[in-house]
Amino acid sequence: MLASTTDRRGRALRDLRISVTDRCNFRCVYCMPKEIFGRDFAFLPREQLLSFEEIVRIARAGIAHGVHKLRLTGGEPLLRRDIEELVRLLAQLCTPEGEPLDIAVTTNGSALAHKAAALREAGLNRVTVSLDSLDDATFRAMNDIDFPLERVLDGIRVAREVGFDAIKINTVVKRGVNDDDVTAIAERFKGTGITVRFIEFMDVGTTNGWNLDQVVPSAEVIARIDAVHPLEPIPPAYPGETATRWRYRDGDGEIGVISSVTQPFCGACTRARLSADGKLFTCLFAARGHDLRTLLRSGCSDVEIEDALVGIWSGREDHYSELRSAETSHAERIEMSYIGG
């Protein structure tokens, strides 16, 4: 068994988030605003995307050095053709101890009803669905393509029917846009076994118009829900978990909050991100990544990929959220749609 790789701050590499496409059919205002990602926007050509085999090689290198969680992201990952085949290939991998991997996907849910059964059969463990409102008008406005709420809810329903028992909802809360929906979303999934995670609006990239006045602190979210349905804190499920967990005192499930702005968790971050064109990023707020695609396509060995990965992670010292200020929020950063959330 190989020892886990740690960075300059002693943080182990545990999670690899893999973007399989930079394309998305939504134009959510906090991620891919339509005025930037319009009809003429140049997305990556197909030949620049990593093949499934290339993705598996990088995943295998990460697993050899501590990775045990893989999350497929985008863009919208279910837009990638034959995505279930990639899941099948990844599900055949295991840790050096012979344990199965935790494989998840984060999706906007638009194609989930169509894809859920195939993904489950291929070996996908968990599904996270982005859902920012239960008000249809607000939901359509936030995705900015007039996509109906009911089709996403139908995808969640189908996912449960085909056997996914680990479903989470991600809700990005933006003041004056959907913050009035917080309690309704919590109530909709209370008692269902589905966990909602409320996420502070973050300054990922430079195109989403972020400003601090639009951030609803997680403490406020918890207070709103607690006033109606009393909550109590519970410990993290695993080291480096991004969400702070709370359970309903009546035993009817739990919620989580992700507080990158008001309560940074850089000190426990175990995540690396692989872009669809093969660049490895060591922070969600990074300006640039490390090119692994060129290495892959130069005929390198698996050992050389591992060495590159270890070298990148060993030199990591990112802690953007601990440094965030009015000045840093305007610094160059890669867009969320390019490396996933």
N, C-alpha and C positions, 0 to 999 in steps of 0.2 A: 504493500500500500504506500502511495506517495503522500508526503506531508502536504497539508493545505498551504497554498500560496498566500502570503500576506503582503499588504502594501506598506508604505512608510509610516503609516499610523497604526499598524498592527491589525488592520481589517482583512479578514479572510475573504477569498473569492468563493461565493456560494451560489449565486444566482446569475444566469445568463438570459438576457432578454433579447430575442431575435426578431428583428423587423424583416418581414418577408416581402414587403412591397411599400413604396412610398405613396401609393395611390389610395384614395378614399373616395367613397361616393357621398359622404357628408361634407359640409363646409362649416363645421362648428366654429363659432365665433372666437373661442379661446384656443383654437388649435390650427385650423386651416381657413382663415377668413377669406371669403369669396373675392374680395378686392385684391388679394395677393395671389390666391390660387384659383385664378379664373380659367376661362376656356383656352387661353394661350399659354398657360403655365407649362414649362417643359419638365415633365416627369422623367424618371430614369428609363432609358431604352432597355428592352428585355435582355439584351446581351450583357448589360452591365450588372444585372442582378445575379447574386450567388445562386448557383444551382442547388438542388436539394442535397446532392452528394457533397458539395462544398460546405454547406451548412452543417451537415452531419460530421464532417471532419473537424470543424472548429468546435462543435459541441463536444465531440469525443476528447479533444485536447483539454477543454475546460473541465470535463468530468474527471480526467486524470489528475487534476490539481484542485479538486474540492467542490466543483459545481455539482449540485444535486437537484436544482430546480431550473427548469427551462420554461420560458414564457414566450409564446409567439405573438408578435404585435405587428403594427404597421405604422402609418396608414391603416387600412382596414384589412387584416390578414385573410379574411374569408374571400377576398377578391383574388387572391393568388390561386391560379389554376391548380387543381389536384392537391390542395393543401392537406387533405386527409392522408395522402401518400407520404408527405413529409412527417406527419404525426406518426405514421406507422413505422417509418425508418428510425425516428428518435425513440419510439417506445421499445425498440429492440436493444437499446443501449442500457447499461446499468452502471452503478458505481463500482469502484475497485473492490468494495466489500460484497458485491453481487446483489445489491439492493436496487429495486426499480427506481426510476426517476419520477419526480413530480413534474408532469407536463401540463401546462395550462395555456389558454388562449384568452386574449383580451379583444373584444369585438364590439362594434356598435350595434350588433344584433340584427341588422337589416337582412342578413342572409342566414341567420341562425336556424330558423324553422326548416330551411331547405338542407342545411349542412349538418345539423346536430347528430342525426343517427350515424352518418358515415364517420364523423369525428369520434364519436363514442366507440364505435366498432374498431377504429384504428388504434385506440389506446389512449385517447385524451383523458386526463384525470379531472380537470377543472375548467370551468368557464367563468369569465368575468365579463359582464355586460355594462357598457357605458349608458347610463340613463339619467338625464339631467332634470327631468320634470315629469310629473304625472298629469299635467295640464297639456292637452293636445296642442293648443295654440302656442304655448311657451315652448314645448318640445319642437314643434315645427320651426319656430323662429330661431331656436338655438342651433339646430342642425342646418338651417338656412337653405334647405332644398325642398322644404315642405313635406318631409317624410313623416307619415302618420305614426303616432305613438303605438297604436294597436298592433302594428306589424312587429314591433320590437317586443311587446308583451307576449305576442303569440310565439315568438322565437324562444322566449324564456319558458313558456309553458311546454313547448315541444322538447326543449332540453331536459326538463324534469321528467317528461314522459318516457324518454329514451334511456333514462337511468343516471343522469348527472345529479349527484346528491351534494356536490360542492359547487354551488353557484353563488357568485357575489355580484353585487351591483356597485358600480362606481358613479358617484354623483359629484361633479365639480360645481361648487357653490359660488355664485357670483352675485354680489350685492346689487339689488335693484333689478335683477333679471330673473333669478329662480330661488332666491333665499326664502321666499314665502312658502315654497314647496317642501321644505325640509321635514316638517312634522308629518305631512301627508305621505311622503315617500317612506319614512320610517314605519308608519302605521300600515302601509300597504303590504310590507313584507314581514312585519312582526308576526311571529308564530308560524312562518312558512318554512323555516330552515334556511332561508336565503339571507345572507348578511349584506347589509348596505354599508358602504364606506363613503363618508363625506370628505371631499378633498378640497383644501383651500386653493383658490385660484392662484396659479403660479406664473411667474415670468419666464416660462420656457420659450426659447426662441426670441425673436424681436418683432414679430408681426401681429401679436394678439392684443396690442393696446393695453397691456397690463399697467395698472397703477394700484397702489396700496389701498386706496379708498374703496376699491371693489372687492377686497378680500374680506370674507366673513370668517373671523377667527374660529377655530374648532371649539374653543371654550364656549362661544356663543351658541354654536350648533348643539352642543351637549346640553346646555342650559335650557334651550327651547324644548328639546325632546324630554328632558328630565322633568320639566314642569308638568308634563302631561302623562308621561310614562316613566316613573322613577328608574334611574340607572345606578349601577355601581361599577367601578373599574375592575378589570380582570387582567392577569399577567399576559405578556406576549405569548403567542403560540410557538415561537421559535426565535432564536437570536437574530437580530437585525430586521425584525418585522417592521415595516414602515407604518402600519396602522396602530394607533392606540385603541385598545379594545374596551368596550363597555357592554355589560349585559343588563337586560331588564330584570328588575328585582322580583318580578312575578315569574321568572323562569322561562319567559316566552321568547328566547333568542338573544341575539346580540347585534350591536352595530360597531363600526369603527370610524375613526377620524384620522386623516393624513394631514399633518400640520407642518408642511415644509417651510412655510413663511413664519409662523409664530412660535413654533417649537421644532427647530431643525434637528434632524436625526442623522446628520453626516457622520457622527462618530461611530455609528453602528452599521453604516451602509456596506453591503456585501454584493452590490449589483454591478455587472458590466453589461453594456449594450452593444449589439452588433447590428449595424445598418444593413439595409437590403443590398447595398453594393459592396459589402465586405469591410467596412471600417469599424474598428472596435473603439467604443467610447467608454471612458471610466467614470463619467458623471453625466446626469441628465442635462446639466447646464453647461456642458463643454462647448468650446468653440470649434474644435477639430478632433478628428479621430485618427486611429492608426490603421494604415492600409494593410489588410490581410489578404485581400483578393489577389493582388499582384504576386504575393508569396505563393498562394495556392496555385496560381496559373503558371508559375515558373517551374513546376515539377518538383516542389519541395517534398520532403518526407514528413511523416506525422510528428517525428521528434522535433523537426525544425519549427513546425507550427506550435508545438508545446513550448519550445524555448522562446518563441516570439511572444506568446501569450503571457508566460511567466515574467518576461522582461518588462512588458507593458504594465502589468499589474504591480509588480514589485516597485516600480517607480512612481506609482500613483500617490498623490497627496491631496486630491480634490476635497474641498469642503465649502462649496459655493454658498449653500444656504446659511452657513454660519457667518458669512461675510456680506450677505445681501444688504444693499443700501440703495439710496436714490441714484448713486453713481454706477454701481455695478449692474443695476437693472437695465442699463442702456448699453452694456458691453456686448460684443459679438457673441452669439450663441447659436447652436444648431437648432433647427426647428423640430418640435415634437413629432410631427408627421414623418420625419426622416429617420428618427431612431426609436420611435415608440415611447410610451409613457413610463 
